[in-house]
Amino acid sequence: MNVKVEESENAIPAVRLISNPDGTSSFERGTIPTLKHMNTTTFWINNKTEEWEKNTHKAPRRQYVITLKGKIKFKVSDGSTFIIEPGVILLAEDTTGVGHSWDMVNSKEWERLYVPITENADDLFVADKK
């Protein structure tokens, strides 16, 4: 018996932060396919929050942010919000303009893995169909 595997089973949910031409930020929901080699060279983990992260800021580089523990509410320029938690990858690409802000939801700690994307490499993000 052949079992058809649905597309969604071959991808992880993701949200991508975007810099708009007018300097504002926005986001889009989508996925990142599994078992694809990503163009990265390093990674690091963090469980602390630096002072600059507590205010609105842009991403310091294009990077995947993988939450290991915690629930984080992100906010973009127009006030729209989304939640990142384990199982959802954040793709931070709002490297120009005003950027985004975030707050922890029902937790005091955010454990995360930062994986910078090699310059000019494909991020593999697939936006949801609108």
Secondary structure in CASP SS format (residue, H / E / C, confidence):
PFRMAT SS
TARGET T0000
AUTHOR 0000-0000-0000
METHOD secondary structure of the structure
MODEL  1
M C 1.00
N C 1.00
V C 1.00
K C 1.00
V C 1.00
E C 1.00
E H 1.00
S H 1.00
E H 1.00
N H 1.00
A E 1.00
I E 1.00
P E 1.00
A E 1.00
V E 1.00
R E 1.00
L E 1.00
I E 1.00
S E 1.00
N C 1.00
P C 1.00
D C 1.00
G C 1.00
T C 1.00
S E 1.00
S E 1.00
F E 1.00
E E 1.00
R E 1.00
G E 1.00
T E 1.00
I E 1.00
P E 1.00
T C 1.00
L C 1.00
K C 1.00
H C 1.00
M C 1.00
N C 1.00
T C 1.00
T C 1.00
T C 1.00
F C 1.00
W E 1.00
I E 1.00
N E 1.00
N C 1.00
K C 1.00
T C 1.00
E C 1.00
E H 1.00
W H 1.00
E H 1.00
K H 1.00
N C 1.00
T C 1.00
H E 1.00
K C 1.00
A C 1.00
P C 1.00
R C 1.00
R C 1.00
Q E 1.00
Y E 1.00
V E 1.00
I E 1.00
T E 1.00
L E 1.00
K E 1.00
G C 1.00
K C 1.00
I E 1.00
K E 1.00
F E 1.00
K E 1.00
V C 1.00
S C 1.00
D C 1.00
G C 1.00
S C 1.00
T E 1.00
F E 1.00
I E 1.00
I E 1.00
E C 1.00
P C 1.00
G C 1.00
V C 1.00
I E 1.00
L E 1.00
L E 1.00
A E 1.00
E E 1.00
D C 1.00
T C 1.00
T C 1.00
G C 1.00
V C 1.00
G C 1.00
H E 1.00
S E 1.00
W E 1.00
D E 1.00
M E 1.00
V C 1.00
N C 1.00
S C 1.00
K C 1.00
E C 1.00
W C 1.00
E E 1.00
R E 1.00
L E 1.00
Y E 1.00
V E 1.00
P E 1.00
I C 1.00
T C 1.00
E C 1.00
N C 1.00
A C 1.00
D C 1.00
D C 1.00
L C 1.00
F C 1.00
V E 1.00
A E 1.00
D C 1.00
K C 1.00
K C 1.00
END
